[in-house]
Amino acid sequence: TAVVMPGLAPQVLTSTVSITASQSDSNLANTTANAVLTIGNRAPLANAGSDQSTLVSAAITLDGSASFDPDGHLPLMYEWQQVGGTPIMLSSNAVSRPTFIAPSAPSILRFSLIVTDSLGLQSTEMASAVVTVTDRPVTNLVAVNDSPTTLGRSTMFVAWAEGSNMVYTWNFGDGATAANQTVVHTYELSGTYTAIVTATNGSGSVTATTPVTITNLSPLANAGPDRIAGINSVVTLDGSGSADPDGHLPLSYKWQQISGSSVVLSSGTISRPVFTAPNAPAVLAFSLIVTDSMGLRSPVSDTVVITASDRPITAMWVLNSSPTTLGQATWFTATTDGSNVAYTWNFGDGALALGNPISHTYSAQGFYTAIVTATNGVSLLTAALPVTITNLAPVAVAGSDQDVIVNSTVSLDGSGSYDQDGHVPLTYQWAQVGGPMVLLNSAVISRPTFTAPITPNVLTFTLRVTDAYGLVSVIDTTEIRVNAQAITNLQAHNNSPLKVGRSVNFTATLAAGSNVLYQWNFGDGVISNPTTLLTATHVYTRYGSFTAIVTATNQSGINGVETLVVIQPYAVYIPLLRKDS
């Protein structure tokens, strides 16, 4: 017979089983029969547990342990799956109670569960579970800063709080804001401020305060120690010792003279200005105020006193410009290490003078000793120095030797004469010491003239010059060589043609020449004697053409020139006689 479990519909599972029946009657024999038994299997029921709420980053356990199988087909197999929210990793998706770590940010996580019984039958419906992840509430907010802070420097702010995913915003109390857990801020004014930090997340916000102190200590002016300075010396005020406790540099400086003879500072706004002390004793006072780079001034000024007094004369250096040419000024200079010094000079020639530097002109050449005395209100010192006054003789220059023509106008030239010291004007003295005497137009000028002799000769002249102080030069000599005038453009002429026996006239001409002797070669074998005459005559005894040559000679040379002479024969006329027949 078929066996069916009461109350269950038949399931897909079918099995053939052996059924053994027995009876209590001992007289009956045991019998065995085979039968087909159909067994029903109901689907397991998945249960993913209740929805949960948790905090970010917390450990969470999903619970599918309430799932069951109506038929008790155990163990069940589990299959978990995330179907929504920030992805996470389950410790296992095949256990009844898997665990995971919640995300670090709020999220809604959704999971599904399917179970399968030990016979492989899967639950017909998925179970679902929702895990809501929320931020941890903000608690215990604390804010701190590293003040007191010097003005101009950054103050650091840090906030801590319990909670998750917090955003920190700051209000620094001076109108400025910032966002972050750790921030820095630089205040523009000193003072006390209250900084407020707000920590906010999805669960709400909390605020906290922290006091802030911004300091700015006043700078300290230091004008340096009081000092004594020499009259007319360069003095440096020194405010470089001024300081700012907060290091607010650079400092700015303001110097002001508050007493004493007025002086001019090189600058009133630098740490080390300079000025020139007065040229008379005085007491000078200066005040200094400094201001730091944040604009804070020193609360009080500092004062320095400079006492200017004469420096005693302990050393003196003297110079003069000699050797000096007579007639020129000699300069004297004295230098001392004292102040307000007066100088008195004795030049060694009887002259005295006050001043420095100073000049003096000596009236005679020679060697002198000058003495200077330096005095001021506290000391006196003297010094001596040698002086040399020179006067070099002038130099006579009579000019170069010359070659001139007889009877010409000649100029002597002493203009090259000079005085080595510049003692001009020079005076001149010319004298003739050789040759035929000539007459100078002046013997006391630099360039006298005269007329050369009419015959060649050699003239010698001397020159002596005297400078403006009467010093005479050594004599210089020049030589004038008087030469005949050179013969130029010599020409010869005659009055031929003429008949034989007639006198031929010859004439020589020249453009220039002096002391000339003329000699004629008439070309027919006759030569005349030298003569100073420019003309000559000659009678030819035969007819024909002749070349006559005239030779002109003087000290400068010999010139010759030809002239053609034509001599014609006489004609003889014989009369014709007529004979009558």
C-alpha positions as CSV (number, residue, x, y, z in Angstrom):
1,T,0.0,0.0,0.0
2,A,1.1,3.7,-0.5
3,V,2.1,5.7,2.7
4,V,1.4,9.4,2.8
5,M,2.5,11.7,5.6
6,P,-0.7,13.2,7.1
7,G,-1.3,16.9,6.3
8,L,1.3,17.2,3.6
9,A,0.9,17.1,-0.1
10,P,3.1,14.8,-2.0
11,Q,6.6,16.2,-2.8
12,V,9.0,15.5,-5.6
13,L,11.0,13.1,-3.5
14,T,10.1,9.5,-4.3
15,S,11.8,6.4,-3.0
16,T,11.3,2.6,-3.0
17,V,11.4,1.1,0.4
18,S,11.0,-2.4,1.8
19,I,8.2,-2.8,4.3
20,T,8.3,-5.8,6.7
21,A,5.1,-6.7,8.5
22,S,5.0,-9.1,11.4
23,Q,2.2,-10.7,13.3
24,S,1.7,-11.9,16.8
25,D,0.3,-15.1,15.8
26,S,3.0,-17.6,16.1
27,N,1.2,-20.0,13.8
28,L,1.4,-17.6,10.9
29,A,4.6,-17.4,8.9
30,N,6.3,-14.0,8.3
31,T,5.7,-12.4,4.9
32,T,7.6,-9.7,3.1
33,A,6.3,-7.3,0.4
34,N,7.8,-4.4,-1.6
35,A,6.0,-1.1,-1.8
36,V,6.6,2.4,-3.3
37,L,6.5,5.2,-0.6
38,T,6.0,8.9,-1.7
39,I,7.4,11.4,0.9
40,G,6.6,15.2,0.9
41,N,9.4,18.1,1.5
42,R,8.4,21.6,2.4
43,A,10.7,24.7,1.5
44,P,12.8,26.1,4.3
45,L,11.9,29.6,5.6
46,A,14.6,32.4,5.5
47,N,14.7,34.9,8.4
48,A,17.3,37.7,8.1
49,G,16.6,39.1,11.5
50,S,15.4,42.5,12.6
51,D,16.5,45.8,11.0
52,Q,19.4,47.4,13.0
53,S,20.8,50.8,13.7
54,T,24.5,51.2,14.4
55,L,27.3,53.8,14.4
56,V,29.9,54.3,11.7
57,S,32.8,51.9,11.8
58,A,31.1,49.7,14.4
59,A,31.2,45.9,14.2
60,I,27.8,44.5,13.1
61,T,26.4,40.9,13.1
62,L,23.6,39.9,10.7
63,D,21.4,37.3,12.3
64,G,19.8,34.6,10.1
65,S,19.7,32.0,12.9
66,A,15.9,32.3,13.1
67,S,15.6,30.6,9.7
68,F,14.2,27.1,9.9
69,D,13.1,24.1,7.9
70,P,9.5,22.8,8.6
71,D,10.7,19.3,7.9
72,G,13.8,19.6,10.0
73,H,16.1,19.0,7.0
74,L,19.1,20.4,8.7
75,P,21.6,21.9,8.6
76,L,20.5,24.8,6.5
77,M,22.8,26.5,4.0
78,Y,22.9,30.3,4.0
79,E,23.5,32.8,1.2
80,W,23.8,36.4,2.2
81,Q,24.0,39.2,-0.4
82,Q,24.3,43.0,0.0
83,V,21.7,44.7,-2.2
84,G,22.1,48.4,-1.3
85,G,24.2,51.0,0.4
86,T,28.0,51.6,0.7
87,P,29.7,48.3,-0.3
88,I,31.1,46.3,2.7
89,M,32.8,43.0,3.1
90,L,31.0,40.3,5.1
91,S,33.1,38.0,7.2
92,S,31.3,35.2,5.3
93,N,28.2,35.2,3.2
94,A,27.5,31.5,3.9
95,V,27.0,31.5,7.7
96,S,23.9,32.2,9.7
97,R,25.5,35.1,11.6
98,P,28.1,36.9,9.4
99,T,29.8,40.0,10.7
100,F,31.2,43.2,9.1
101,I,32.5,46.7,9.9
102,A,30.1,49.5,9.3
103,P,31.3,52.2,6.8
104,S,33.1,55.3,8.1
105,A,30.3,57.5,6.8
106,P,26.5,57.3,7.3
107,S,24.8,54.9,5.0
108,I,21.7,52.6,4.7
109,L,22.8,49.0,4.1
110,R,20.4,46.4,2.7
111,F,21.0,42.6,2.7
112,S,19.0,39.6,1.4
113,L,19.1,36.0,2.7
114,I,18.2,32.8,1.0
115,V,18.5,29.4,2.8
116,T,18.6,25.9,1.5
117,D,17.8,22.8,3.4
118,S,19.9,19.8,3.6
119,L,18.0,18.2,0.8
120,G,18.8,21.1,-1.5
121,L,15.5,22.8,-1.3
122,Q,15.8,26.6,-1.4
123,S,13.5,29.0,0.4
124,T,10.9,30.3,-1.9
125,E,11.2,33.9,-0.6
126,M,14.3,36.0,0.2
127,A,14.5,37.5,3.6
128,S,15.8,41.1,3.9
129,A,17.6,43.0,6.6
130,V,18.3,46.8,6.8
131,V,21.3,48.2,8.8
132,T,21.2,52.0,9.2
133,V,24.7,53.4,9.9
134,T,24.7,56.8,11.6
135,D,27.5,59.2,12.8
136,R,28.6,59.1,16.4
137,P,27.3,62.2,18.2
138,V,29.7,65.1,18.7
139,T,30.7,65.2,22.4
140,N,33.6,66.5,24.5
141,L,34.7,69.3,22.0
142,V,37.9,70.9,23.2
143,A,39.7,73.9,21.5
144,V,43.2,75.1,22.3
145,N,45.8,77.6,20.8
146,D,49.5,78.4,21.2
147,S,49.0,82.0,22.3
148,P,50.2,84.3,23.8
149,T,51.6,85.1,20.3
150,T,53.7,88.1,19.2
151,L,51.8,90.4,16.8
152,G,52.6,89.6,13.3
153,R,53.3,85.9,13.9
154,S,50.8,83.0,13.3
155,T,48.8,81.5,16.1
156,M,47.9,77.8,15.8
157,F,44.5,76.5,16.7
158,V,43.6,72.8,17.3
159,A,40.2,71.2,18.1
160,W,39.4,67.7,19.4
161,A,35.9,66.1,19.8
162,E,34.4,62.7,20.1
163,G,32.2,61.7,17.2
164,S,32.6,60.9,13.6
165,N,32.8,62.7,10.3
166,M,33.1,66.0,12.0
167,V,33.6,69.3,10.2
168,Y,35.4,72.1,12.2
169,T,34.8,75.8,11.5
170,W,36.5,78.6,13.3
171,N,35.7,82.2,14.1
172,F,38.8,83.9,15.3
173,G,37.1,86.8,17.0
174,D,38.5,89.4,14.6
175,G,36.1,88.8,11.8
176,A,38.2,86.1,10.1
177,T,37.1,82.5,9.7
178,A,38.6,79.2,8.6
179,A,37.7,75.5,8.3
180,N,39.8,72.6,9.5
181,Q,40.6,70.8,12.6
182,T,44.1,72.5,12.8
183,V,44.4,76.0,11.5
184,V,46.7,79.0,11.8
185,H,45.7,82.6,11.8
186,T,47.7,85.9,12.0
187,Y,46.1,88.8,13.9
188,E,46.7,92.3,12.7
189,L,46.3,94.0,16.0
190,S,47.5,93.1,19.5
191,G,44.8,92.4,22.1
192,T,42.7,89.6,23.6
193,Y,40.3,87.6,21.4
194,T,37.9,84.7,21.9
195,A,38.1,82.1,19.1
196,I,35.0,79.9,18.6
197,V,35.1,76.4,17.0
198,T,32.1,74.5,15.9
199,A,32.2,70.8,15.3
200,T,29.4,69.4,13.1
201,N,28.4,66.0,11.7
202,G,25.2,64.3,10.7
203,S,24.2,64.0,14.3
204,G,24.4,67.7,15.1
205,S,26.9,70.3,16.1
206,V,28.7,71.5,19.2
207,T,30.7,74.7,19.9
208,A,33.7,75.5,22.2
209,T,35.8,78.6,22.8
210,T,39.4,79.3,23.5
211,P,40.9,82.7,24.6
212,V,43.7,84.2,22.4
213,T,46.3,86.7,23.5
214,I,48.2,88.7,20.9
215,T,51.1,90.7,22.4
216,N,53.2,93.6,21.0
217,L,55.9,94.9,23.4
218,S,57.2,98.4,22.8
219,P,60.6,98.7,21.2
220,L,63.4,100.2,23.2
221,A,65.4,103.2,21.9
222,N,69.1,103.3,22.6
223,A,70.9,106.4,21.5
224,G,74.4,105.2,22.6
225,P,76.7,106.5,25.3
226,D,77.6,110.1,25.8
227,R,80.9,111.0,24.1
228,I,83.5,113.7,23.6
229,A,84.4,114.6,20.0
230,G,86.9,116.9,18.5
231,I,86.0,120.3,17.1
232,N,85.0,120.1,13.4
233,S,85.3,116.3,13.4
234,V,82.9,113.9,11.8
235,V,80.7,112.4,14.5
236,T,78.5,109.3,14.2
237,L,75.4,108.9,16.3
238,D,74.8,105.3,17.1
239,G,71.2,104.0,17.7
240,S,72.1,100.4,16.5
241,G,71.7,99.2,20.1
242,S,67.9,99.9,19.9
243,A,65.9,96.7,20.0
244,D,62.4,95.2,19.9
245,P,61.5,92.5,22.4
246,D,59.1,90.9,19.9
247,G,61.6,91.0,17.0
248,H,59.4,93.3,15.0
249,L,62.1,94.4,12.6
250,P,63.3,96.5,10.9
251,L,63.0,99.4,13.3
252,S,62.5,102.9,12.0
253,Y,64.5,105.7,13.6
254,K,63.7,109.4,14.4
255,W,66.6,111.5,15.6
256,Q,66.2,115.1,16.8
257,Q,68.7,117.6,18.1
258,I,67.3,119.1,21.3
259,S,70.2,121.4,22.4
260,G,73.5,122.9,21.4
261,S,74.8,124.6,18.3
262,S,72.7,123.5,15.4
263,V,74.2,120.9,13.2
264,V,73.0,119.0,10.1
265,L,72.5,115.2,10.4
266,S,73.2,113.2,7.3
267,S,69.8,111.6,7.9
268,G,67.3,111.7,10.8
269,T,65.8,108.3,10.0
270,I,68.7,105.9,10.0
271,S,70.4,104.1,12.9
272,R,73.8,105.7,12.5
273,P,73.6,109.3,11.1
274,V,76.7,111.5,10.9
275,F,77.3,115.2,11.3
276,T,80.2,117.6,11.5
277,A,80.9,119.0,14.9
278,P,80.9,122.8,15.3
279,N,84.2,124.6,14.8
280,A,84.0,125.9,18.4
281,P,83.5,124.0,21.7
282,A,79.9,123.1,22.3
283,V,77.6,120.6,24.1
284,L,75.1,118.9,21.8
285,A,72.1,116.7,22.8
286,F,70.1,114.4,20.6
287,S,67.0,112.3,21.3
288,L,66.1,109.1,19.6
289,I,62.6,107.4,19.2
290,V,62.3,104.1,17.4
291,T,59.2,102.5,16.0
292,D,58.8,98.7,15.3
293,S,57.6,97.2,12.0
294,M,54.1,97.0,13.5
295,G,54.0,100.8,14.0
296,L,54.5,100.7,17.8
297,R,56.8,103.5,19.1
298,S,59.2,103.3,22.0
299,P,57.3,104.8,25.0
300,V,60.2,107.1,25.9
301,S,63.0,108.6,23.9
302,D,66.7,108.0,24.7
303,T,69.2,110.9,24.8
304,V,72.8,111.1,23.9
305,V,75.1,114.1,24.7
306,I,78.1,114.9,22.4
307,T,80.6,117.3,23.9
308,A,82.7,119.0,21.2
309,S,86.1,120.4,22.4
310,D,89.4,121.5,20.9
311,R,91.9,118.8,20.1
312,P,95.3,119.5,21.5
313,I,98.2,119.9,18.9
314,T,100.4,116.9,19.3
315,A,101.9,116.6,15.9
316,M,102.4,118.9,12.8
317,W,103.3,118.1,9.2
318,V,104.7,121.0,7.0
319,L,105.2,121.2,3.3
320,N,106.3,123.9,0.8
321,S,106.4,124.0,-3.0
322,S,110.1,124.7,-3.4
323,P,112.4,124.6,-5.1
324,T,110.7,127.6,-6.5
325,T,111.8,129.8,-9.4
326,L,112.8,133.2,-8.4
327,G,109.9,135.6,-8.8
328,Q,107.2,132.9,-8.4
329,A,105.2,132.3,-5.2
330,T,106.2,129.5,-2.8
331,W,103.3,127.8,-1.1
332,F,103.4,126.7,2.5
333,T,101.0,124.3,4.1
334,A,100.9,123.0,7.7
335,T,98.7,120.1,9.0
336,T,98.1,119.3,12.6
337,D,96.0,117.0,14.7
338,G,94.6,119.8,16.7
339,S,91.5,122.0,16.2
340,N,91.0,125.7,15.9
341,V,94.6,126.1,15.2
342,A,96.2,129.5,14.2
343,Y,99.4,129.5,12.2
344,T,102.2,132.1,12.2
345,W,104.9,132.0,9.6
346,N,108.5,133.4,9.6
347,F,109.8,132.9,6.0
348,G,113.5,133.4,6.8
349,D,113.9,136.5,4.8
350,G,112.5,138.9,7.4
351,A,108.9,138.5,6.2
352,L,106.1,137.3,8.6
353,A,102.5,136.3,7.9
354,L,99.4,134.6,9.4
355,G,97.3,131.9,7.7
356,N,97.4,128.4,6.3
357,P,97.9,127.6,3.6
358,I,99.9,130.7,2.6
359,S,102.2,131.8,-0.1
360,H,105.3,134.0,-0.1
361,T,107.5,135.4,-3.0
362,Y,111.2,135.7,-2.3
363,S,113.1,138.6,-3.8
364,A,116.4,136.8,-4.3
365,Q,117.6,133.4,-5.0
366,G,119.1,131.3,-2.2
367,F,118.4,128.9,0.6
368,Y,116.0,129.9,3.5
369,T,114.6,128.3,6.6
370,A,110.9,129.0,7.2
371,I,109.4,128.5,10.7
372,V,105.7,128.0,11.4
373,T,104.1,128.2,14.9
374,A,100.7,126.5,15.4
375,T,98.6,127.5,18.4
376,N,95.1,126.8,19.8
377,G,93.4,127.3,23.1
378,V,95.2,124.3,24.7
379,S,98.6,123.9,23.0
380,L,101.4,125.3,20.9
381,L,103.8,123.6,18.4
382,T,106.5,124.8,16.0
383,A,108.2,123.3,12.9
384,A,110.9,124.4,10.5
385,L,111.3,123.6,6.8
386,P,114.0,124.5,4.2
387,V,113.1,126.6,1.2
388,T,115.1,126.8,-2.1
389,I,114.7,129.7,-4.5
390,T,116.4,129.1,-7.9
391,N,117.2,131.3,-11.0
392,L,118.6,129.4,-14.0
393,A,120.5,131.4,-16.6
394,P,118.7,132.2,-19.9
395,V,119.8,130.4,-23.1
396,A,120.8,132.4,-26.1
397,V,120.0,130.9,-29.5
398,A,121.5,133.0,-32.3
399,G,119.8,130.9,-35.0
400,S,121.1,128.6,-37.7
401,D,124.0,129.4,-40.0
402,Q,122.7,130.9,-43.2
403,D,123.8,131.1,-46.9
404,V,122.7,134.4,-48.4
405,I,123.2,136.3,-51.7
406,V,125.5,139.3,-52.0
407,N,123.8,142.6,-51.5
408,S,120.6,141.0,-50.1
409,T,118.8,141.9,-46.9
410,V,119.6,139.4,-44.2
411,S,117.7,138.8,-40.9
412,L,119.5,137.4,-37.8
413,D,117.1,135.3,-35.7
414,G,117.5,135.1,-31.9
415,S,113.8,134.5,-31.2
416,G,114.6,130.9,-30.2
417,S,116.3,132.2,-27.1
418,Y,114.5,131.4,-23.9
419,D,114.7,131.5,-20.1
420,Q,114.5,128.2,-18.3
421,D,112.6,129.9,-15.4
422,G,110.3,131.9,-17.6
423,H,111.9,135.1,-16.5
424,V,110.8,137.2,-19.6
425,P,111.0,139.5,-21.4
426,L,114.6,138.8,-22.4
427,T,116.9,141.6,-23.6
428,Y,119.2,140.9,-26.6
429,Q,122.8,142.0,-27.4
430,W,124.1,141.2,-30.9
431,A,127.8,141.8,-32.0
432,Q,129.7,141.2,-35.3
433,V,132.9,139.4,-34.7
434,G,134.0,138.3,-38.2
435,G,133.9,139.4,-41.9
436,P,133.5,142.8,-43.5
437,M,131.6,145.0,-41.1
438,V,127.9,145.5,-41.8
439,L,125.4,147.8,-40.2
440,L,122.7,146.1,-38.0
441,N,119.4,148.0,-37.9
442,S,119.4,147.2,-34.1
443,A,121.7,145.2,-31.9
444,V,119.2,144.9,-29.0
445,I,116.2,143.2,-30.7
446,S,115.6,139.5,-31.3
447,R,115.6,139.7,-35.1
448,P,117.9,142.5,-36.5
449,T,118.6,143.0,-40.2
450,F,121.5,144.1,-42.4
451,T,122.5,144.3,-46.1
452,A,125.0,141.7,-47.2
453,P,128.3,142.9,-48.8
454,I,128.5,143.1,-52.6
455,T,131.2,140.5,-52.7
456,P,131.1,136.9,-51.3
457,N,132.4,136.6,-47.8
458,V,131.7,135.0,-44.3
459,L,130.2,137.1,-41.5
460,T,130.2,136.0,-37.9
461,F,127.8,137.3,-35.2
462,T,127.4,136.6,-31.5
463,L,124.2,136.9,-29.3
464,R,124.0,137.2,-25.5
465,V,120.6,137.4,-23.7
466,T,119.7,138.6,-20.2
467,D,116.6,137.5,-18.3
468,A,114.1,139.8,-16.5
469,Y,116.2,139.4,-13.3
470,G,119.5,140.4,-14.9
471,L,121.0,137.0,-15.3
472,V,123.1,136.8,-18.5
473,S,123.3,133.8,-20.8
474,V,126.3,132.1,-22.4
475,I,127.2,133.6,-25.8
476,D,125.8,131.8,-28.9
477,T,127.3,132.3,-32.4
478,T,125.9,132.2,-35.9
479,E,127.6,132.4,-39.3
480,I,126.4,134.1,-42.4
481,R,127.9,132.9,-45.7
482,V,127.6,135.6,-48.4
483,N,127.5,134.0,-51.8
484,A,127.4,135.3,-55.4
485,Q,124.0,135.2,-56.9
486,A,123.5,132.0,-59.0
487,I,123.5,132.5,-62.8
488,T,120.1,131.7,-64.3
489,N,118.6,131.9,-67.8
490,L,121.9,132.8,-69.6
491,Q,121.2,133.8,-73.3
492,A,123.6,134.9,-76.2
493,H,122.7,137.1,-79.2
494,N,124.5,138.5,-82.3
495,N,123.5,140.8,-85.1
496,S,124.4,138.4,-88.0
497,P,124.1,137.8,-90.9
498,L,126.8,140.1,-92.0
499,K,129.3,140.2,-94.8
500,V,132.8,139.0,-94.4
501,G,135.0,141.7,-92.8
502,R,132.1,143.3,-91.0
503,S,132.2,143.5,-87.2
504,V,129.7,141.2,-85.5
505,N,128.3,142.4,-82.1
506,F,127.6,139.8,-79.4
507,T,125.5,140.3,-76.3
508,A,124.9,138.0,-73.3
509,T,121.9,138.3,-71.0
510,L,120.8,136.5,-67.9
511,A,117.9,136.6,-65.5
512,A,120.1,136.6,-62.4
513,G,123.7,136.4,-61.3
514,S,126.3,138.4,-59.6
515,N,130.1,138.9,-60.0
516,V,130.0,137.2,-63.3
517,L,132.9,136.9,-65.8
518,Y,132.0,136.3,-69.5
519,Q,134.3,134.6,-72.0
520,W,133.4,134.2,-75.7
521,N,134.5,131.4,-78.1
522,F,133.6,132.8,-81.5
523,G,133.7,129.5,-83.3
524,D,136.5,130.4,-85.7
525,G,139.3,129.6,-83.3
526,V,139.3,133.0,-81.6
527,I,138.6,133.0,-77.8
528,S,138.2,136.3,-75.8
529,N,139.7,137.0,-72.4
530,P,137.3,136.8,-69.4
531,T,135.6,140.1,-68.8
532,T,132.7,141.5,-66.7
533,L,131.2,143.0,-69.9
534,L,128.1,141.5,-71.3
535,T,129.1,142.5,-74.9
536,A,131.8,141.6,-77.3
537,T,132.7,142.2,-81.0
538,H,134.5,140.0,-83.5
539,V,135.3,140.2,-87.3
540,Y,135.2,137.0,-89.2
541,T,137.7,136.7,-92.1
542,R,135.8,134.1,-94.0
543,Y,132.2,133.5,-94.7
544,G,130.2,130.6,-93.4
545,S,128.2,129.6,-90.4
546,F,129.8,129.6,-87.0
547,T,128.7,128.5,-83.5
548,A,129.7,131.1,-80.9
549,I,129.7,130.1,-77.2
550,V,129.6,132.5,-74.2
551,T,130.6,131.1,-70.8
552,A,129.4,132.9,-67.7
553,T,131.3,132.1,-64.5
554,N,130.9,133.2,-60.8
555,Q,131.3,131.7,-57.3
556,S,128.0,129.8,-57.7
557,G,129.0,128.0,-60.9
558,I,129.6,128.0,-64.7
559,N,126.9,128.3,-67.4
560,G,127.4,128.2,-71.2
561,V,125.1,129.0,-74.1
562,E,125.5,129.0,-77.9
563,T,124.5,131.5,-80.7
564,L,124.6,130.9,-84.4
565,V,126.7,133.4,-86.5
566,V,126.1,133.6,-90.3
567,I,128.9,135.4,-92.4
568,Q,128.1,136.0,-96.0
569,P,130.7,136.5,-98.9
570,Y,131.1,139.7,-100.8
571,A,129.6,139.6,-104.4
572,V,132.0,140.7,-107.4
573,Y,130.3,142.3,-110.4
574,I,132.2,142.2,-113.8
575,P,130.7,144.3,-116.5
576,L,130.0,142.7,-119.9
577,L,131.7,144.3,-122.9
578,R,129.9,144.5,-126.2
579,K,132.0,143.9,-129.3
580,D,130.5,145.1,-132.5
581,S,131.3,143.0,-135.5
